[in-house]
Amino acid sequence: MLQLALMAFLASFICYFVQWTFGQPMIDQPICVGMVAGLIFGDVTTGIIIGAAMEAIFIGNVNVGGATSAEPVTGTVMAICFVTQMGMAQGAAITLATAVAIFANIIYSLIFNVLMSFWSPLIDWAAHTGETKNVFIVHFGGALVMNAAMAIPTFLGVYFGAEPVANLVNVIPAAVTNGFNAAAGLLPAVGMALLVRMLWNSKIAIYFLLGFICVSYLGLPMVGVAALAAVIVVVEAFNQLDLLDVKKKLQALRAGGGAVQAETQDQIEEEDFFA
């Protein structure tokens, strides 16, 4: 179990470290975590599948400042570990991972806030010294310590939870497993509903309706719907650029005053003459 726990620790640490040290490239999102954990546990396909399922659940999850709701890295890594290494059903693992992600957020916030309160004075000291080397050491040293600490709950969860979970898998009745699978199928719908609730307004509602029609009545696959959405985005972008150009011209006309108005009047008379 120690080896599995260390592998889970490594997966979590990589995601945390890259996310908070190299410009937040969103590698802490479940679908990216799934790929990283899949590589470490030796089953990339399963990792991406579970990561995509977790991404659908937490796609509407937004943490702003101290207002946090879930921390899906721990849950995703543990779910992939339990499925790939212990044979747990994917539905049961995803359902368990959702609860773990919500609980892990409490531990994550505690570790983050405590360590930051100790590390902030150090970065102030490094800045006051005026030495780039000191800032570099404190920045990356703090990143190593803090992100390693945030990966500890994943290590402990796998180390102490792997054996009970393995025993639980062997005694879970088929009806309970089917229930977990059904719950796992419903959870992405909850995630999408949360996302739609944040994005919904009267201007974009028609696009949700268009996507529903394309899938339900026209039978388009997801790739086709995504391609259609990309075309719509490009068209809207060009329309917005044209509108911006018109606004700039209007501002120039207003700033030009009478001279611009006279020039415009001459152009109108010239067009009327040749018409």
N, C-alpha and C positions, 0 to 999 in steps of 0.2 A: 504493500500500500504506500510505502514511503516513496517509491519510484513514481507511482501515479500522482501522488500529491506534489512532488517536485515538478513533474511535467505540467500539472495544472498551474502551479505557481509561476512557472516560466511563461506560459501562455498569457496569464493575466498581467504579469510584469511587463512583457513586451508591449501589450496593448496600452497599458497605462503610461509607460515611459515614452513611447512614440507620440501618444496623444498630447501629453502635457509638456513635452520638451521640444518638439519639432513643429510647432505652429498649428496644433489641433487639426490633423488631417482626417478626423472622424474615424480613426481606426478602432475607437472604443464602441462603435456601433455593432450590434449583434452579428450582422452579416459579415463584417470584417473580422470580428472576433472568431466567428465560426471557421473562417479560412485559416487563421493563425493556429487555432486549437486543433483543427483537422490536420494541419501539417505536422504538428508536434505529436499528436496521438496516432498518426499514420492512416487516417481515413478522411481525406479532404472532401470527398463527395458528401459523406454524412455530416461533416462539419458545416459545409455550406448549406445543406438542406435544413439543419436545425437552426443555423444562424439566420437563414431567410425567414423561417417561421417565427423566431424570436423578434426579428426586425419588424415583421408585420404587427406583432403585438405592441412593441414599444415605439412604433414609427411616430406616434403622436405624443410621445413623452419628451418634454422639454424642461430642462433644469435651468432656472434663472437665478443666479446668485445663490443665496442660501435656501431658496425654495426648490427642493429636490423631491422627486417622487419615486424613483427607482434607479438601480445601478445594475444594468443587465450584463456587465462583463462577467461577474462572478457566476451568475445563474447560467449564462450561455456556456462557459467553460465547464462547469460541473455537469450540465446536461450532456454535453458531447463526451465527457469522460465516462459517465454512467452508461451511455448508449454504446459507445465504441469498445469499451473495455469490460463491461459487465453485462452486456446484453439486455439492458432495460429497454422497454418499448419506447419509441420516440414520443408518442402521445403522452405517456406518463412522465417522461423526462422533461418535456416542454412545460407541462402543468406544474411540476415540481420546481422547475427553474424560474417560472414566473413568481412564485411565492418567495423563492430564495432571493431574487433580484430586489424585491420590495424590502425584505428584511436586511439584506446586505447594504442597502442605502443608508440605514441608520449607523451601521458600523463604519461605513465609508466616510460619512460626514464627520463622525467623531474623530477618526484618525486624521482626516484632512485638516480639520480645524485645529486640533491639538498640535500637530506638527508644524503647521503654518505659523502658529503663535510663537513657536520657538525659532523658526527659521527666518522670519521677517526681519528681526534685528540684525541677523548676520548679513543679509544682503544690503542693509543700510550701512553697516560697517564697511563692507567691501566697496561700496560706492564712495564712501567718504575717504577711503585710502587713495582713491584715484588710480589704483593698479588694476589693469585689465585682467591680470592673472588671478587676482583674488575674486573678482566678479565671476570669472569662468569657473573657478573651483567651487564657489558657493552655489552657483546656478546648477551645475551638473551634479555636484555632490548632493545637494538637496533633492534633486530629481531622483537620484538613485535611492536615497534613503526613503523618501516619501512614497515613491511608487512601489518599492519593495514592501513597505509597510502595508500599503493598500492591497497588495496581492496576498498577504498573509491569510486573510479570511478564506480565500479560495483554497489555499494549502490545507488549512484546518478543516474546512468543509469536506474535502476529499479524503484527508487522512483519517478523520474520525467518522465520516459518514459513509465511506465506501463499503465497508463490511456490513453495516446494518442495511444499507440499500441492497447489497447483493443478496442478503438473506430475505429481505422483503420481496424482492423480485420473484424468488422461488415459491413464495406462499400466497402471492396476490391471486385471487380468483379471476377467471376470465371476464366475468361481468364487471369487476372493478376496472380491469385493464381497458375494457371497451368504453367504460365511462370516462376514463382519463383521455382516451383517444378522441371521444366526442367533445370533451371540454377543450382539448388542444385545438380542435377544428374550429371552435367558436371564438377562441381568444383572438386570433387575427382580425375577426370582424369587429371586436371591441376596439382593437388598436386603430383600425381604419376609421371607425366611428369617431374616436377622439380626434384624429387628424382632420376629418371633414368638419367637425364642430369648430375647430380653430380656423380653418380656411374658408368656411362657407360665407358667401355673400351673394347678393342678387346678380352681380356682374359675371361671376364664374359659374353660377348654378347651371347654366345651359351646357357647359362643358362636361359636368358630371352626368347630365342627362344624355349627352352625345355618347360618352363612354359606355353607359348602361345599354343604350340601343345597339352600339357596335358589338358588344359582347353577347347580349341576350337574344337579339333578333337577327343580327347579321352573322353571328357566329365567328367573329374575328378573334384570332388568338391574341395573347397579351403582347407579343412582338408587333403584330399589326396595329394594335391600339396605340402602343408606344410610338411607332413610326408616324401614325396619324397625328398624335399629340405633338411630336417634334415639328411636323410641317406647320401645324397651327401656331406653335410658338414662334417659328421663323416669320410667318406672315404677320403676326401681331407685333413682332419686334420691328419689322420694316414699317409698319403702319405708325408705330410710335415714333420712329425716327423721322418719318415724313411730317408728322404732327409737330415734332420739335423744331424742324426746319421752318415750318409755317409760323410758329410762334416767334422764332428769332427774326424772321423777316418783318413781322408785324411790329416787333419792338424796335427794329431798325427804322421802320417808316415813322413810328411815333417820335423817335429820337431825332430824326432828320428834320422835322418841322416843315416849314413852307417850301424849302428847296426841294425836298423829296416829293412833296405833294405836287409841285409844279412839274417836276420831271415825270411823275406818274400821269398827270393830266396830258402832257405832251405825248406820252406813249399811247394813251387811250385815243387821242385825236388821230395819231398816225395809224393806229389799227383800224379806226373807223374809216379813214380815207382809203386804205388799201382794201378794206372789205367791200 
